[in-house]
């Protein structure tokens, strides 16, 4: 899977001559996470996160397109409460044993005023795939002099219904609607063939 959000913004943050053709980047797992929020008995918000996202991004600024493919190990769920984390990994929720990874792949990008606005693709959880749109809250690229490479990153937001993926435990007391906040950074990978 090699799919990706937004190479046009690379042009905004770094000379466009560097972005004249598709470039492949590898997600930095130390700076890429998914946070989630869900209503708890309609009185408070349950929050948690998944760490160590992995994946590849191919960006083409001139054509305003790209591809992204990322995966997350569902067993990395972390709410700060070990007993809750263990419950979330059970078969009627994340099913981390039966389906240890969740996936997002996308190749459809929407731009507004020359900036990435939305990435539309498919999210797979518990072996079930559904369309998912990630709203770009911010996205930019820069030259990292310490790493001697280009780095692109951003914040994205999405909403899904967990019941559509068969994760129905606790309904309706624990909300069906899940808000996702995705933070990603990706480094241009010199070891990967550039298109």
N, C-alpha and C positions, 0 to 999 in steps of 0.2 A: 504494500500500500504506500503510494507516494502521491499525496494530494495536498493542495495548499491554499491558504487565504491571502492574497493581496500583495502583489509585487509593485503595483502602481505607487504605493506609499514609499517603497524603497527609493523611487525617483525623487520624492519630496524631501527625503532626508539625506540623500547621498547622490553624487553626480549621476545623471541618467546614463552617461556613457558606460557606467559599470553595470547597468541593468538592461542592456540592449537585447538580451536573450534570456531564456529561462535559466534560473539558477536554483540549485538544490541546497536545502538547509536541513540540519538535523536538530530536533527539539533538544533543548538543554533541560534534562529532567530535574535539575536542582532549582530551576526557575520556571517550572511549568506545573501547575496544579489545577484541580477542579474543586471548587467549594460548592456546597449545596445548602439550601434552606427549605424547610417544610414546616407548615403549621402544626403545632402540637396541642391538640384538644382546643383549638381556637383561642388559646390564651397566651401562648408564647411561640417562639420560633426555634425549632431544632436545627442546629447547624453542624456541619462536618466538612471533611475534605478528603480528597484522594490525592496522593502525592506521586511523584516519579512518573509523569507522563512520558511516553516514548513515541517517536514518529518522525516522518519526513515531510518536508514542505518543498514544493517546486513553485517558484514565483516567476511570472512574466509581466513586468511592469508595462511595457509598451502595449501589449495586447489586453491588459487589465484582466488577466486570468491566471489560474494556477490550479494546483491540486494539493490536498492535504490528506494524510492518513495518520491517525494517532490511536494509541491504545493505552488503557489504564488497567492496572491490576486491582480488581475490586476488593481483594483482601487487604489493601492498604487503607481502607476506610478508617477514619479517625475522627471521633466526636469529642474526644477527651475523656470518655467513659468506657472502660474496657468491656463492661458487661453489655453496654449498648452496641459497641462495635461487633461483639460476638453475635448478638441478636440480628444485626443487619446483614451478617454474612450467611444467614440461614437460607434454606431453599425457597421459602416463601417471600423473600425480599431480594437480596443481591445474588443469592445462590453462588457464592464464591467457589465452592467445591465443584459444582457442575459446570459453571461458566466463569472461569477465573478471570477473564478479560472482557472489558467493554471496548467498543470501537466507534470511532467517528471518521467517516470518509466524505470528502466533498470536492466538487469541481465547479460549482456554480457560485458566482460572486456578483454582488450588486454594489454599484458605486454611486455616490452622490457628491456633486461638486468636486470631482476628481479624487475623492477619498473613499476607501473601503467602508461600506455601510453594513453589509450583511454577507455571511457565508452560509450557503444552503447545501445540506448534504443528508446523510443517513447515519443514524445512531443505532448501534446494536447493543442490547443489554439482555442477559438471560437467554441469548440465542434468538431474540426477537428484534427485528429491525423496523424503525419508524423514521419518517422524515424529521429533520431537526434544523432549525435556522439559528445561527449564532449572530447576534447583533454586535457589531464592532463599537465598543465604547471609546477605544483609542487604538491606534496602530501606527508604528513608526519604525524606521531602521536607522542604524548608525554604524560608523566604523569604530570598532573597539581596538584601541592601540595596544592594550595589554595583551589581548588574544591575537592581535594581528589578523583580524577577519571582520566580516560584516555580521551584524547581529540585528535581527528583526524580532519585534515582540509587540504584544498588545493585550488588552483586556476585552473579553467577550461575555455576553450574557445570553441565556436561553431559558426557556420554560418547557417542561414536559409533564405529562401525566403518567405517573408510575404504573397505574393500572393498565395502561396500554402495553406494558412490558411484562404483565403478569405478577407484578410486585404489589399484592393487594392486602397483605397483613396490616391490621390496624385501621383500615378504612371503616367508617368515615372519621374516626376520632383523630387519627393522624392524617394530615391532608394528602390529597391525591396530587395536587399541583406541586412540582418541585422546581425551584429556581436554581439555575446553575450559573456560577461565576467562574469563568475560565481565564487563567493567566498563563500566557505562553511566551517563551523566548526561544529563538532558533538561531543557530550559528551556521554560517556558510561552511559546508563540509568539503575540504579539498580532496578527501579520499573517495568522494562519490563522483561518478561521471556527470559532467554538466551537459545539459542538452544543447 
